[in-house]
Amino acid sequence: MIIKFNVFGKPMSVIRKNEEWQLFNESDTGIRSRVYDVIIPSDLALTELSTYLDDIFHEYSS
């Protein structure tokens, strides 16, 4: 399952794979690139993802 987010204007997606969350940048052409420098805790609930991403990427807010 791919969960898409708009994180302060930046399109991103999260995928659950092998008991871990994987974060990706989304492009306008549909190409995904993995974000390795942000770790999403594996025990984070699906309902908490948007709040977590807001907290991590708050510097993009303006």
Gaussian input, Z-matrix of N, CA and C with variables (Angstrom, degrees):
# hf/3-21g

backbone

0 1
 N
 C     1     B1
 C     2     B2     1     A1
 N     3     B3     2     A2     1     D1
 C     4     B4     3     A3     2     D2
 C     5     B5     4     A4     3     D3
 N     6     B6     5     A5     4     D4
 C     7     B7     6     A6     5     D5
 C     8     B8     7     A7     6     D6
 N     9     B9     8     A8     7     D7
 C    10    B10     9     A9     8     D8
 C    11    B11    10    A10     9     D9
 N    12    B12    11    A11    10    D10
 C    13    B13    12    A12    11    D11
 C    14    B14    13    A13    12    D12
 N    15    B15    14    A14    13    D13
 C    16    B16    15    A15    14    D14
 C    17    B17    16    A16    15    D15
 N    18    B18    17    A17    16    D16
 C    19    B19    18    A18    17    D17
 C    20    B20    19    A19    18    D18
 N    21    B21    20    A20    19    D19
 C    22    B22    21    A21    20    D20
 C    23    B23    22    A22    21    D21
 N    24    B24    23    A23    22    D22
 C    25    B25    24    A24    23    D23
 C    26    B26    25    A25    24    D24
 N    27    B27    26    A26    25    D25
 C    28    B28    27    A27    26    D26
 C    29    B29    28    A28    27    D27
 N    30    B30    29    A29    28    D28
 C    31    B31    30    A30    29    D29
 C    32    B32    31    A31    30    D30
 N    33    B33    32    A32    31    D31
 C    34    B34    33    A33    32    D32
 C    35    B35    34    A34    33    D33
 N    36    B36    35    A35    34    D34
 C    37    B37    36    A36    35    D35
 C    38    B38    37    A37    36    D36
 N    39    B39    38    A38    37    D37
 C    40    B40    39    A39    38    D38
 C    41    B41    40    A40    39    D39
 N    42    B42    41    A41    40    D40
 C    43    B43    42    A42    41    D41
 C    44    B44    43    A43    42    D42
 N    45    B45    44    A44    43    D43
 C    46    B46    45    A45    44    D44
 C    47    B47    46    A46    45    D45
 N    48    B48    47    A47    46    D46
 C    49    B49    48    A48    47    D47
 C    50    B50    49    A49    48    D48
 N    51    B51    50    A50    49    D49
 C    52    B52    51    A51    50    D50
 C    53    B53    52    A52    51    D51
 N    54    B54    53    A53    52    D52
 C    55    B55    54    A54    53    D53
 C    56    B56    55    A55    54    D54
 N    57    B57    56    A56    55    D55
 C    58    B58    57    A57    56    D56
 C    59    B59    58    A58    57    D57
 N    60    B60    59    A59    58    D58
 C    61    B61    60    A60    59    D59
 C    62    B62    61    A61    60    D60
 N    63    B63    62    A62    61    D61
 C    64    B64    63    A63    62    D62
 C    65    B65    64    A64    63    D63
 N    66    B66    65    A65    64    D64
 C    67    B67    66    A66    65    D65
 C    68    B68    67    A67    66    D66
 N    69    B69    68    A68    67    D67
 C    70    B70    69    A69    68    D68
 C    71    B71    70    A70    69    D69
 N    72    B72    71    A71    70    D70
 C    73    B73    72    A72    71    D71
 C    74    B74    73    A73    72    D72
 N    75    B75    74    A74    73    D73
 C    76    B76    75    A75    74    D74
 C    77    B77    76    A76    75    D75
 N    78    B78    77    A77    76    D76
 C    79    B79    78    A78    77    D77
 C    80    B80    79    A79    78    D78
 N    81    B81    80    A80    79    D79
 C    82    B82    81    A81    80    D80
 C    83    B83    82    A82    81    D81
 N    84    B84    83    A83    82    D82
 C    85    B85    84    A84    83    D83
 C    86    B86    85    A85    84    D84
 N    87    B87    86    A86    85    D85
 C    88    B88    87    A87    86    D86
 C    89    B89    88    A88    87    D87
 N    90    B90    89    A89    88    D88
 C    91    B91    90    A90    89    D89
 C    92    B92    91    A91    90    D90
 N    93    B93    92    A92    91    D91
 C    94    B94    93    A93    92    D92
 C    95    B95    94    A94    93    D93
 N    96    B96    95    A95    94    D94
 C    97    B97    96    A96    95    D95
 C    98    B98    97    A97    96    D96
 N    99    B99    98    A98    97    D97
 C   100   B100    99    A99    98    D98
 C   101   B101   100   A100    99    D99
 N   102   B102   101   A101   100   D100
 C   103   B103   102   A102   101   D101
 C   104   B104   103   A103   102   D102
 N   105   B105   104   A104   103   D103
 C   106   B106   105   A105   104   D104
 C   107   B107   106   A106   105   D105
 N   108   B108   107   A107   106   D106
 C   109   B109   108   A108   107   D107
 C   110   B110   109   A109   108   D108
 N   111   B111   110   A110   109   D109
 C   112   B112   111   A111   110   D110
 C   113   B113   112   A112   111   D111
 N   114   B114   113   A113   112   D112
 C   115   B115   114   A114   113   D113
 C   116   B116   115   A115   114   D114
 N   117   B117   116   A116   115   D115
 C   118   B118   117   A117   116   D116
 C   119   B119   118   A118   117   D117
 N   120   B120   119   A119   118   D118
 C   121   B121   120   A120   119   D119
 C   122   B122   121   A121   120   D120
 N   123   B123   122   A122   121   D121
 C   124   B124   123   A123   122   D122
 C   125   B125   124   A124   123   D123
 N   126   B126   125   A125   124   D124
 C   127   B127   126   A126   125   D125
 C   128   B128   127   A127   126   D126
 N   129   B129   128   A128   127   D127
 C   130   B130   129   A129   128   D128
 C   131   B131   130   A130   129   D129
 N   132   B132   131   A131   130   D130
 C   133   B133   132   A132   131   D131
 C   134   B134   133   A133   132   D132
 N   135   B135   134   A134   133   D133
 C   136   B136   135   A135   134   D134
 C   137   B137   136   A136   135   D135
 N   138   B138   137   A137   136   D136
 C   139   B139   138   A138   137   D137
 C   140   B140   139   A139   138   D138
 N   141   B141   140   A140   139   D139
 C   142   B142   141   A141   140   D140
 C   143   B143   142   A142   141   D141
 N   144   B144   143   A143   142   D142
 C   145   B145   144   A144   143   D143
 C   146   B146   145   A145   144   D144
 N   147   B147   146   A146   145   D145
 C   148   B148   147   A147   146   D146
 C   149   B149   148   A148   147   D147
 N   150   B150   149   A149   148   D148
 C   151   B151   150   A150   149   D149
 C   152   B152   151   A151   150   D150
 N   153   B153   152   A152   151   D151
 C   154   B154   153   A153   152   D152
 C   155   B155   154   A154   153   D153
 N   156   B156   155   A155   154   D154
 C   157   B157   156   A156   155   D155
 C   158   B158   157   A157   156   D156
 N   159   B159   158   A158   157   D157
 C   160   B160   159   A159   158   D158
 C   161   B161   160   A160   159   D159
 N   162   B162   161   A161   160   D160
 C   163   B163   162   A162   161   D161
 C   164   B164   163   A163   162   D162
 N   165   B165   164   A164   163   D163
 C   166   B166   165   A165   164   D164
 C   167   B167   166   A166   165   D165
 N   168   B168   167   A167   166   D166
 C   169   B169   168   A168   167   D167
 C   170   B170   169   A169   168   D168
 N   171   B171   170   A170   169   D169
 C   172   B172   171   A171   170   D170
 C   173   B173   172   A172   171   D171
 N   174   B174   173   A173   172   D172
 C   175   B175   174   A174   173   D173
 C   176   B176   175   A175   174   D174
 N   177   B177   176   A176   175   D175
 C   178   B178   177   A177   176   D176
 C   179   B179   178   A178   177   D177
 N   180   B180   179   A179   178   D178
 C   181   B181   180   A180   179   D179
 C   182   B182   181   A181   180   D180
 N   183   B183   182   A182   181   D181
 C   184   B184   183   A183   182   D182
 C   185   B185   184   A184   183   D183

   B1=1.4465
   B2=1.5275
   B3=1.3112
   B4=1.4575
   B5=1.5243
   B6=1.3278
   B7=1.4592
   B8=1.5214
   B9=1.3253
   B10=1.4580
   B11=1.5264
   B12=1.3330
   B13=1.4571
   B14=1.5178
   B15=1.3134
   B16=1.4541
   B17=1.5225
   B18=1.3337
   B19=1.4587
   B20=1.5228
   B21=1.3329
   B22=1.4655
   B23=1.5257
   B24=1.3277
   B25=1.4579
   B26=1.5184
   B27=1.3148
   B28=1.4755
   B29=1.5289
   B30=1.3391
   B31=1.4666
   B32=1.5272
   B33=1.3323
   B34=1.4592
   B35=1.5150
   B36=1.3266
   B37=1.4571
   B38=1.5221
   B39=1.3243
   B40=1.4567
   B41=1.5220
   B42=1.3218
   B43=1.4628
   B44=1.5281
   B45=1.3247
   B46=1.4650
   B47=1.5227
   B48=1.3441
   B49=1.4581
   B50=1.5289
   B51=1.3220
   B52=1.4657
   B53=1.5274
   B54=1.3150
   B55=1.4766
   B56=1.5232
   B57=1.3408
   B58=1.4601
   B59=1.5244
   B60=1.3213
   B61=1.4517
   B62=1.5207
   B63=1.3375
   B64=1.4578
   B65=1.5231
   B66=1.3246
   B67=1.4590
   B68=1.5245
   B69=1.3390
   B70=1.4637
   B71=1.5223
   B72=1.3333
   B73=1.4553
   B74=1.5195
   B75=1.3197
   B76=1.4617
   B77=1.5221
   B78=1.3172
   B79=1.4643
   B80=1.5224
   B81=1.3093
   B82=1.4666
   B83=1.5251
   B84=1.3160
   B85=1.4604
   B86=1.5289
   B87=1.3413
   B88=1.4568
   B89=1.5162
   B90=1.3243
   B91=1.4626
   B92=1.5206
   B93=1.3310
   B94=1.4627
   B95=1.5167
   B96=1.3331
   B97=1.4636
   B98=1.5223
   B99=1.3038
   B100=1.4660
   B101=1.5229
   B102=1.3255
   B103=1.4613
   B104=1.5241
   B105=1.3155
   B106=1.4658
   B107=1.5267
   B108=1.3391
   B109=1.4615
   B110=1.5277
   B111=1.3266
   B112=1.4621
   B113=1.5282
   B114=1.3083
   B115=1.4636
   B116=1.5209
   B117=1.3125
   B118=1.4666
   B119=1.5231
   B120=1.3330
   B121=1.4689
   B122=1.5246
   B123=1.3129
   B124=1.4630
   B125=1.5212
   B126=1.3372
   B127=1.4593
   B128=1.5295
   B129=1.3340
   B130=1.4552
   B131=1.5265
   B132=1.3209
   B133=1.4655
   B134=1.5263
   B135=1.3043
   B136=1.4596
   B137=1.5317
   B138=1.3052
   B139=1.4708
   B140=1.5244
   B141=1.3267
   B142=1.4634
   B143=1.5285
   B144=1.3224
   B145=1.4642
   B146=1.5238
   B147=1.3061
   B148=1.4688
   B149=1.5225
   B150=1.3125
   B151=1.4680
   B152=1.5227
   B153=1.3109
   B154=1.4623
   B155=1.5355
   B156=1.3259
   B157=1.4656
   B158=1.5218
   B159=1.3311
   B160=1.4705
   B161=1.5235
   B162=1.3194
   B163=1.4628
   B164=1.5227
   B165=1.3257
   B166=1.4600
   B167=1.5294
   B168=1.3288
   B169=1.4765
   B170=1.5187
   B171=1.3247
   B172=1.4666
   B173=1.5276
   B174=1.3234
   B175=1.4758
   B176=1.5300
   B177=1.3393
   B178=1.4644
   B179=1.5219
   B180=1.3258
   B181=1.4717
   B182=1.5222
   B183=1.3165
   B184=1.4769
   B185=1.5087
   A1=108.87
   A2=116.30
   A3=122.92
   A4=108.01
   A5=115.96
   A6=121.51
   A7=107.17
   A8=117.06
   A9=121.31
   A10=110.44
   A11=114.81
   A12=122.38
   A13=109.72
   A14=115.15
   A15=122.11
   A16=104.74
   A17=116.05
   A18=121.39
   A19=108.08
   A20=115.37
   A21=122.30
   A22=111.06
   A23=116.34
   A24=122.39
   A25=114.65
   A26=117.38
   A27=121.94
   A28=108.26
   A29=118.23
   A30=120.05
   A31=111.25
   A32=115.28
   A33=122.02
   A34=108.91
   A35=115.84
   A36=120.25
   A37=109.40
   A38=114.63
   A39=122.04
   A40=107.64
   A41=115.27
   A42=121.91
   A43=107.86
   A44=116.28
   A45=121.40
   A46=107.75
   A47=116.95
   A48=121.09
   A49=108.78
   A50=115.90
   A51=121.70
   A52=112.43
   A53=115.47
   A54=122.06
   A55=113.86
   A56=117.86
   A57=120.32
   A58=109.90
   A59=115.48
   A60=121.89
   A61=108.33
   A62=116.77
   A63=122.03
   A64=108.07
   A65=116.09
   A66=122.87
   A67=109.90
   A68=116.30
   A69=122.29
   A70=110.72
   A71=116.38
   A72=122.36
   A73=106.63
   A74=116.57
   A75=122.08
   A76=108.99
   A77=117.04
   A78=120.69
   A79=109.64
   A80=115.71
   A81=121.31
   A82=111.71
   A83=116.76
   A84=121.06
   A85=113.04
   A86=116.79
   A87=120.57
   A88=114.63
   A89=116.59
   A90=120.19
   A91=109.17
   A92=115.86
   A93=121.79
   A94=109.86
   A95=115.32
   A96=119.59
   A97=107.90
   A98=115.78
   A99=122.16
   A100=110.63
   A101=115.41
   A102=122.35
   A103=106.73
   A104=117.11
   A105=121.49
   A106=113.15
   A107=117.30
   A108=118.58
   A109=113.72
   A110=117.94
   A111=121.92
   A112=107.86
   A113=115.34
   A114=121.21
   A115=108.28
   A116=115.77
   A117=121.17
   A118=106.72
   A119=117.89
   A120=119.93
   A121=111.45
   A122=116.42
   A123=120.82
   A124=112.71
   A125=117.71
   A126=120.10
   A127=113.07
   A128=117.54
   A129=121.60
   A130=109.63
   A131=116.36
   A132=120.92
   A133=110.74
   A134=115.98
   A135=122.36
   A136=110.84
   A137=117.28
   A138=121.59
   A139=112.91
   A140=118.03
   A141=122.02
   A142=113.16
   A143=117.71
   A144=120.70
   A145=113.24
   A146=118.02
   A147=119.45
   A148=111.29
   A149=118.05
   A150=121.35
   A151=110.33
   A152=117.13
   A153=121.72
   A154=110.33
   A155=117.18
   A156=120.43
   A157=111.21
   A158=118.05
   A159=121.06
   A160=110.56
   A161=117.29
   A162=121.16
   A163=111.93
   A164=117.24
   A165=121.47
   A166=111.87
   A167=116.93
   A168=120.92
   A169=113.04
   A170=118.37
   A171=120.57
   A172=113.20
   A173=118.29
   A174=120.14
   A175=111.92
   A176=117.94
   A177=120.86
   A178=112.89
   A179=116.96
   A180=119.36
   A181=108.97
   A182=114.75
   A183=117.56
   A184=110.33
   D1=130.22
   D2=178.06
   D3=-104.75
   D4=125.58
   D5=178.57
   D6=-109.92
   D7=120.89
   D8=-176.72
   D9=-99.78
   D10=142.87
   D11=-179.50
   D12=-133.96
   D13=151.80
   D14=168.45
   D15=-110.85
   D16=103.03
   D17=-175.47
   D18=-99.68
   D19=93.84
   D20=-179.05
   D21=53.11
   D22=45.61
   D23=177.69
   D24=87.50
   D25=-2.38
   D26=-179.54
   D27=-103.92
   D28=114.96
   D29=178.92
   D30=-71.13
   D31=126.43
   D32=-179.17
   D33=-137.74
   D34=162.18
   D35=174.92
   D36=-140.66
   D37=156.55
   D38=179.16
   D39=-128.85
   D40=136.09
   D41=178.77
   D42=-125.82
   D43=138.33
   D44=174.10
   D45=-93.63
   D46=118.43
   D47=-178.00
   D48=-142.52
   D49=130.16
   D50=178.73
   D51=50.34
   D52=47.86
   D53=176.93
   D54=64.34
   D55=22.24
   D56=175.71
   D57=-137.66
   D58=155.38
   D59=175.17
   D60=-90.32
   D61=134.86
   D62=176.18
   D63=-119.38
   D64=131.21
   D65=-176.91
   D66=-103.93
   D67=139.18
   D68=-178.87
   D69=-134.56
   D70=146.32
   D71=165.86
   D72=-84.66
   D73=140.38
   D74=177.85
   D75=-107.40
   D76=139.08
   D77=176.49
   D78=-102.41
   D79=168.49
   D80=177.19
   D81=-66.47
   D82=-22.18
   D83=-178.80
   D84=-92.84
   D85=1.47
   D86=178.09
   D87=90.30
   D88=6.38
   D89=178.49
   D90=-86.89
   D91=134.02
   D92=178.53
   D93=-104.37
   D94=142.02
   D95=171.61
   D96=-127.42
   D97=130.87
   D98=-175.63
   D99=-68.80
   D100=138.65
   D101=175.10
   D102=-100.84
   D103=108.87
   D104=-175.98
   D105=-92.54
   D106=-18.99
   D107=-175.34
   D108=-87.98
   D109=2.45
   D110=174.01
   D111=-119.62
   D112=121.24
   D113=179.68
   D114=-104.94
   D115=125.14
   D116=175.38
   D117=-98.21
   D118=123.81
   D119=-179.11
   D120=-55.45
   D121=134.72
   D122=-175.75
   D123=-65.17
   D124=-24.46
   D125=-179.62
   D126=-89.74
   D127=4.53
   D128=178.09
   D129=-69.55
   D130=131.75
   D131=-179.13
   D132=-75.16
   D133=152.91
   D134=178.03
   D135=-53.59
   D136=-39.80
   D137=-178.23
   D138=-69.85
   D139=-13.50
   D140=-178.84
   D141=-99.05
   D142=-4.35
   D143=-175.73
   D144=-61.33
   D145=-46.16
   D146=-176.28
   D147=-64.36
   D148=-39.76
   D149=177.78
   D150=-65.35
   D151=-41.76
   D152=179.47
   D153=-62.19
   D154=-47.11
   D155=179.64
   D156=-64.17
   D157=-38.19
   D158=175.35
   D159=-60.01
   D160=-42.89
   D161=179.63
   D162=-65.27
   D163=-43.00
   D164=-177.85
   D165=-69.28
   D166=-40.85
   D167=-173.45
   D168=-104.66
   D169=25.44
   D170=-178.11
   D171=-61.00
   D172=-21.44
   D173=179.41
   D174=-67.50
   D175=-17.44
   D176=176.60
   D177=-79.86
   D178=-12.39
   D179=-179.96
   D180=-71.79
   D181=148.75
   D182=179.03
   D183=-141.82

